């Protein structure tokens, strides 16, 4: 049963501006996201934009937004086949569990200067 659905779009230029501000990217992204995205060279800002969109979509899927969640506690990375996955730590994991947990599904895409993410929260049984 789908318990939550969120979608978000991020303009890559926003992330490019963040990269120019020392320490800002480290505030919003997990260290693994930063290193993985950096390995993509010129595609770093696009990779981070998609991951930021997934974080925002996660908050929308929760139905509560991201208040009191540290964004770097949400890790978006690709499995060995390239499928994006969301891993939660700290504040994000605590909020997710408090709201009933479940299984997370994520899809990322980009076109031109925009990155889009969708997140679905799936739970067993009936959702109110």
URMOQUI-V5144 format. One record per residue. N is the residue number from 1. RES is the residue in three letters. SS is DSSP state (H for helix, E for strand, - for the rest). OMEGA is omega in radians with two decimals (NA if undefined). Layout:
BEGIN
n=N res=RES ss=SS omega=OMEGA
n=N res=RES ss=SS omega=OMEGA
END
This chain:
BEGIN
n=1 res=UNK ss=- omega=3.10
n=2 res=UNK ss=E omega=-3.14
n=3 res=UNK ss=E omega=-3.13
n=4 res=UNK ss=E omega=-3.14
n=5 res=UNK ss=E omega=3.10
n=6 res=UNK ss=E omega=3.11
n=7 res=UNK ss=E omega=3.12
n=8 res=UNK ss=E omega=3.10
n=9 res=UNK ss=E omega=-3.14
n=10 res=UNK ss=E omega=3.06
n=11 res=UNK ss=E omega=-3.06
n=12 res=UNK ss=H omega=3.12
n=13 res=UNK ss=H omega=3.10
n=14 res=UNK ss=H omega=-3.14
n=15 res=UNK ss=H omega=3.10
n=16 res=UNK ss=H omega=3.10
n=17 res=UNK ss=H omega=3.12
n=18 res=UNK ss=H omega=-3.12
n=19 res=UNK ss=H omega=-3.14
n=20 res=UNK ss=- omega=-3.11
n=21 res=UNK ss=- omega=-3.10
n=22 res=UNK ss=- omega=3.06
n=23 res=UNK ss=- omega=-3.07
n=24 res=UNK ss=H omega=-3.14
n=25 res=UNK ss=H omega=3.14
n=26 res=UNK ss=H omega=3.12
n=27 res=UNK ss=H omega=-3.03
n=28 res=UNK ss=H omega=-3.02
n=29 res=UNK ss=- omega=3.05
n=30 res=UNK ss=- omega=3.13
n=31 res=UNK ss=H omega=3.11
n=32 res=UNK ss=H omega=3.10
n=33 res=UNK ss=H omega=-3.12
n=34 res=UNK ss=H omega=-3.11
n=35 res=UNK ss=H omega=3.12
n=36 res=UNK ss=H omega=-3.14
n=37 res=UNK ss=H omega=3.13
n=38 res=UNK ss=H omega=3.14
n=39 res=UNK ss=- omega=3.12
n=40 res=UNK ss=- omega=3.08
n=41 res=UNK ss=H omega=-3.10
n=42 res=UNK ss=H omega=3.13
n=43 res=UNK ss=H omega=-3.09
n=44 res=UNK ss=H omega=-3.08
n=45 res=UNK ss=H omega=3.09
n=46 res=UNK ss=H omega=3.11
n=47 res=UNK ss=H omega=3.13
n=48 res=UNK ss=H omega=3.11
n=49 res=UNK ss=H omega=3.13
n=50 res=UNK ss=H omega=3.14
n=51 res=UNK ss=H omega=3.09
n=52 res=UNK ss=H omega=3.08
n=53 res=UNK ss=H omega=3.12
n=54 res=UNK ss=H omega=3.11
n=55 res=UNK ss=H omega=3.11
n=56 res=UNK ss=H omega=3.12
n=57 res=UNK ss=H omega=3.08
n=58 res=UNK ss=H omega=3.11
n=59 res=UNK ss=H omega=3.10
n=60 res=UNK ss=H omega=3.12
n=61 res=UNK ss=H omega=3.08
n=62 res=UNK ss=H omega=-3.09
n=63 res=UNK ss=- omega=-3.10
n=64 res=UNK ss=- omega=-3.02
n=65 res=UNK ss=- omega=-3.04
n=66 res=UNK ss=- omega=3.11
n=67 res=UNK ss=- omega=3.12
n=68 res=UNK ss=- omega=3.04
n=69 res=UNK ss=- omega=3.05
n=70 res=UNK ss=- omega=-3.04
n=71 res=UNK ss=H omega=3.12
n=72 res=UNK ss=H omega=3.02
n=73 res=UNK ss=H omega=3.06
n=74 res=UNK ss=E omega=-3.13
n=75 res=UNK ss=E omega=3.09
n=76 res=UNK ss=E omega=3.11
n=77 res=UNK ss=E omega=-3.09
n=78 res=UNK ss=E omega=3.07
n=79 res=UNK ss=- omega=-3.06
n=80 res=UNK ss=- omega=3.11
n=81 res=UNK ss=- omega=-3.13
n=82 res=UNK ss=- omega=-3.14
n=83 res=UNK ss=- omega=3.12
n=84 res=UNK ss=E omega=3.12
n=85 res=UNK ss=E omega=3.09
n=86 res=UNK ss=E omega=3.06
n=87 res=UNK ss=E omega=-3.08
n=88 res=UNK ss=E omega=3.08
n=89 res=UNK ss=- omega=2.95
n=90 res=UNK ss=H omega=-3.05
n=91 res=UNK ss=H omega=-3.13
n=92 res=UNK ss=H omega=3.13
n=93 res=UNK ss=H omega=3.14
n=94 res=UNK ss=H omega=3.14
n=95 res=UNK ss=H omega=-3.13
n=96 res=UNK ss=H omega=3.13
n=97 res=UNK ss=H omega=-3.14
n=98 res=UNK ss=H omega=-3.13
n=99 res=UNK ss=- omega=3.05
n=100 res=UNK ss=- omega=3.10
n=101 res=UNK ss=- omega=-3.13
n=102 res=UNK ss=- omega=-3.14
n=103 res=UNK ss=E omega=-3.14
n=104 res=UNK ss=E omega=3.04
n=105 res=UNK ss=E omega=-3.08
n=106 res=UNK ss=E omega=3.02
n=107 res=UNK ss=E omega=3.14
n=108 res=UNK ss=E omega=3.04
n=109 res=UNK ss=E omega=3.08
n=110 res=UNK ss=E omega=3.09
n=111 res=UNK ss=E omega=-3.14
n=112 res=UNK ss=- omega=-3.07
n=113 res=UNK ss=- omega=-3.13
n=114 res=UNK ss=E omega=3.06
n=115 res=UNK ss=E omega=-3.08
n=116 res=UNK ss=E omega=3.07
n=117 res=UNK ss=E omega=3.01
n=118 res=UNK ss=E omega=3.12
n=119 res=UNK ss=E omega=3.08
n=120 res=UNK ss=E omega=3.01
n=121 res=UNK ss=E omega=-3.13
n=122 res=UNK ss=E omega=3.09
n=123 res=UNK ss=- omega=3.05
n=124 res=UNK ss=- omega=3.02
n=125 res=UNK ss=- omega=-3.05
n=126 res=UNK ss=- omega=3.11
n=127 res=UNK ss=- omega=3.12
n=128 res=UNK ss=- omega=NA
END
